[in-house]
């Protein structure tokens, strides 16, 4: 059974962590021996408990593997991260890493969907996930088309004490503004970078520089957008709390 610490931080047994992360206990033990996961907090009866940071780190490792990175490369990547990163910060890293991958979806049955979600899903949960664009019913009957990059976020939102309509309204706002930002950034890149490149495409050094920029542009822009949004949201919340 899931327990709760004094700071209201949920703690999970290794079996619960494996179920929530959609991996095996053996995988968690293996990652721990490789130093990819920090050790658990040892509680009564010498039982190890894991928190949100472990779950977020597992999600990041999964995403890095999805990008084709070897365990050695993942180990080097994680070693470069500050040791005190919160679960929230790890989730941001995963979002940036996921932005490197092309859009993808998978058709899976309900049992596999629940395994990846780390919990059972009733019909109401499936309806909410479908409304958020996380899953869609597919053929044959009982099969669901899933966006792996959104599944973990969608499952977390199932437990958020916010009206379903509010979540959908927030999603609409985010989609509208991110599309607008993407459009303006694309226009800026096209007019200020791609245009001059077309005029100098015979220059080998410039061609190499453009290829390098194109390869790194998306993750850099995503990181910049995430950082800017975080700061703006903090300022808005600070003003709202000050006036309330």
C-alpha positions as CSV (number, residue, x, y, z in Angstrom):
1,X,0.0,0.0,0.0
2,X,1.3,3.5,-0.8
3,X,2.3,5.5,2.3
4,X,2.8,9.2,2.9
5,X,5.8,10.9,4.5
6,X,5.7,13.9,6.9
7,X,6.0,16.2,3.9
8,X,3.1,14.6,2.2
9,X,5.5,13.2,-0.4
10,X,4.1,9.9,-1.5
11,X,6.5,7.0,-1.0
12,X,6.4,3.8,-2.9
13,X,7.7,0.3,-2.4
14,X,9.8,-1.1,-5.2
15,X,6.8,-3.1,-6.5
16,X,4.6,0.0,-6.5
17,X,7.3,2.1,-8.2
18,X,7.7,-0.6,-10.9
19,X,4.0,-0.6,-11.5
20,X,3.7,3.2,-11.7
21,X,6.8,3.5,-14.0
22,X,5.7,0.6,-16.2
23,X,9.0,-1.3,-15.7
24,X,10.0,-4.5,-13.8
25,X,11.4,-4.7,-10.4
26,X,14.5,-6.3,-11.9
27,X,15.0,-3.2,-14.1
28,X,14.8,-0.9,-11.1
29,X,17.4,-3.0,-9.3
30,X,19.6,-3.0,-12.3
31,X,19.4,0.8,-12.7
32,X,20.2,1.2,-9.0
33,X,23.3,-0.9,-9.3
34,X,24.4,1.2,-12.3
35,X,23.9,4.4,-10.2
36,X,21.1,5.6,-12.5
37,X,18.7,5.8,-9.6
38,X,19.5,7.2,-6.1
39,X,19.0,4.8,-3.3
40,X,15.6,4.6,-1.6
41,X,14.8,5.9,1.8
42,X,15.0,2.9,4.3
43,X,11.9,2.8,6.5
44,X,10.7,0.5,9.2
45,X,11.6,-3.2,8.8
46,X,14.3,-2.2,6.4
47,X,11.8,-1.6,3.6
48,X,13.0,0.8,0.9
49,X,10.7,3.6,-0.2
50,X,10.8,5.6,-3.4
51,X,9.4,9.1,-4.1
52,X,8.4,11.2,-7.0
53,X,12.0,12.0,-7.9
54,X,12.6,8.3,-8.6
55,X,9.5,8.1,-10.7
56,X,10.5,11.2,-12.7
57,X,14.1,9.9,-13.1
58,X,12.8,6.5,-14.4
59,X,10.6,8.4,-17.0
60,X,13.7,10.4,-18.1
61,X,15.7,7.2,-18.5
62,X,12.9,5.7,-20.5
63,X,12.8,8.7,-22.8
64,X,16.6,8.7,-23.3
65,X,16.4,5.0,-24.2
66,X,13.6,5.8,-26.6
67,X,16.0,8.3,-28.3
68,X,18.5,5.4,-28.8
69,X,21.0,6.3,-26.1
70,X,23.0,3.4,-24.6
71,X,23.1,2.9,-20.8
72,X,26.6,4.3,-20.7
73,X,25.5,7.4,-22.5
74,X,22.5,7.8,-20.2
75,X,24.8,7.4,-17.2
76,X,27.0,10.3,-18.5
77,X,23.9,12.4,-19.2
78,X,22.6,11.9,-15.7
79,X,26.0,12.6,-14.1
80,X,25.9,16.1,-15.7
81,X,22.6,16.9,-13.9
82,X,22.6,18.7,-10.5
83,X,22.2,16.1,-7.8
84,X,19.4,18.0,-6.1
85,X,17.0,18.2,-9.0
86,X,13.4,17.9,-8.0
87,X,10.8,15.7,-9.7
88,X,9.5,18.8,-11.4
89,X,12.9,19.7,-12.8
90,X,13.4,16.1,-14.0
91,X,10.1,16.2,-15.7
92,X,11.2,19.4,-17.6
93,X,14.4,17.6,-18.7
94,X,12.2,14.7,-20.0
95,X,9.9,17.1,-21.9
96,X,12.9,18.7,-23.6
97,X,14.4,15.3,-24.5
98,X,11.0,14.2,-25.8
99,X,10.9,17.2,-28.1
100,X,13.8,15.8,-30.1
101,X,11.7,12.8,-31.2
102,X,9.2,12.8,-34.1
103,X,5.5,12.5,-33.2
104,X,4.6,8.9,-32.7
105,X,1.6,6.9,-31.5
106,X,1.1,3.2,-30.7
107,X,-2.0,0.9,-30.8
108,X,-2.2,-1.1,-27.6
109,X,-4.8,-3.1,-25.7
110,X,-6.4,-2.0,-22.5
111,X,-4.2,-4.3,-20.4
112,X,-1.0,-2.8,-21.8
113,X,-2.4,0.7,-21.5
114,X,-3.0,0.2,-17.8
115,X,0.4,-1.4,-17.4
116,X,2.0,1.7,-18.8
117,X,-0.2,4.0,-16.8
118,X,0.8,2.1,-13.6
119,X,-2.8,1.9,-12.5
120,X,-6.3,0.6,-13.4
121,X,-8.4,2.8,-15.6
122,X,-12.1,2.9,-15.5
123,X,-14.3,4.1,-18.4
124,X,-14.4,7.6,-16.9
125,X,-10.6,7.8,-16.9
126,X,-10.5,6.7,-20.5
127,X,-13.0,9.3,-21.5
128,X,-10.9,12.0,-19.8
129,X,-7.7,10.8,-21.4
130,X,-9.5,10.8,-24.8
131,X,-10.7,14.3,-24.3
132,X,-7.1,15.4,-23.5
133,X,-5.9,13.8,-26.7
134,X,-3.8,11.2,-24.9
135,X,-5.7,8.2,-26.2
136,X,-8.2,7.4,-28.9
137,X,-10.2,4.3,-29.6
138,X,-8.8,2.2,-32.4
139,X,-9.5,-1.0,-34.3
140,X,-10.0,-3.8,-33.4
141,X,-12.4,-3.1,-30.6
142,X,-10.7,-2.9,-27.2
143,X,-7.5,-1.3,-28.8
144,X,-6.4,2.3,-28.1
145,X,-4.1,4.6,-30.0
146,X,-1.8,6.1,-27.4
147,X,0.5,9.1,-27.5
148,X,3.4,7.8,-25.3
149,X,4.7,11.3,-24.7
150,X,1.5,12.5,-23.2
151,X,0.4,9.4,-21.3
152,X,2.3,10.0,-18.1
153,X,1.1,13.6,-17.9
154,X,-2.5,12.6,-18.7
155,X,-2.5,10.0,-16.0
156,X,-1.2,12.5,-13.5
157,X,-4.0,14.9,-14.4
158,X,-6.6,12.3,-13.6
159,X,-5.9,12.9,-9.9
160,X,-5.7,16.7,-10.1
161,X,-8.7,18.2,-8.2
162,X,-9.6,20.5,-11.1
163,X,-12.8,20.3,-13.1
164,X,-12.4,18.4,-16.4
165,X,-13.7,21.4,-18.3
166,X,-11.0,23.6,-16.7
167,X,-8.3,21.2,-17.8
168,X,-9.6,21.2,-21.4
169,X,-9.8,25.0,-21.4
170,X,-6.2,25.3,-20.2
171,X,-5.2,22.9,-22.9
172,X,-6.9,25.1,-25.5
173,X,-5.1,28.2,-24.2
174,X,-1.7,26.4,-24.3
175,X,-2.3,25.1,-27.8
176,X,-3.3,28.5,-29.2
177,X,-0.4,30.3,-27.7
178,X,2.3,27.7,-28.4
179,X,1.1,27.5,-32.0
180,X,1.3,31.3,-32.2
181,X,4.9,31.2,-30.7
182,X,5.9,28.4,-33.1
183,X,4.6,30.3,-36.1
184,X,6.4,33.5,-35.2
185,X,9.7,31.7,-34.4
186,X,9.4,29.8,-37.7
187,X,8.9,33.0,-39.5
188,X,11.8,34.6,-37.8
189,X,14.1,31.6,-38.6
190,X,12.9,31.6,-42.2
191,X,13.4,35.3,-42.8
192,X,16.5,36.0,-40.8
193,X,18.4,32.7,-41.0
194,X,17.2,30.5,-43.8
195,X,16.9,33.4,-46.4
196,X,20.5,34.5,-46.0
197,X,21.6,30.8,-46.1
198,X,19.9,30.3,-49.4
199,X,22.0,33.2,-50.8
200,X,25.3,31.6,-49.4
201,X,24.6,27.9,-49.9
202,X,27.7,27.5,-52.0
203,X,29.8,28.3,-48.9
204,X,30.8,24.9,-47.4
205,X,31.4,26.4,-43.9
206,X,28.0,28.1,-43.9
207,X,26.3,25.0,-45.0
208,X,27.9,23.0,-42.2
209,X,26.9,25.7,-39.7
210,X,23.3,25.7,-40.9
211,X,23.1,21.9,-40.6
212,X,24.4,22.1,-37.0
213,X,21.9,24.8,-36.2
214,X,19.0,22.9,-37.6
215,X,19.9,19.8,-35.6
216,X,20.0,21.7,-32.3
217,X,17.4,24.4,-32.9
218,X,14.3,22.4,-31.7
219,X,15.6,21.4,-28.2
220,X,17.1,24.8,-27.7
221,X,13.9,26.6,-28.5
222,X,11.8,24.2,-26.4
223,X,14.2,24.8,-23.4
224,X,13.9,28.5,-23.9
225,X,10.1,28.4,-24.1
226,X,9.9,26.2,-21.0
227,X,12.2,28.5,-19.0
228,X,10.3,31.7,-20.2
229,X,7.0,30.1,-19.4
230,X,8.1,29.1,-15.9
231,X,9.3,32.6,-15.1
232,X,6.2,34.2,-16.5
233,X,3.9,31.8,-14.5
234,X,5.8,32.5,-11.3
235,X,5.4,36.2,-11.8
236,X,1.7,35.8,-12.5
237,X,1.1,33.7,-9.4
238,X,3.1,36.1,-7.3
239,X,0.9,39.0,-8.5
240,X,-2.2,37.0,-8.0
241,X,-1.3,35.9,-4.5
242,X,-0.3,39.4,-3.6
243,X,-3.7,40.8,-4.7
244,X,-5.8,38.1,-3.2
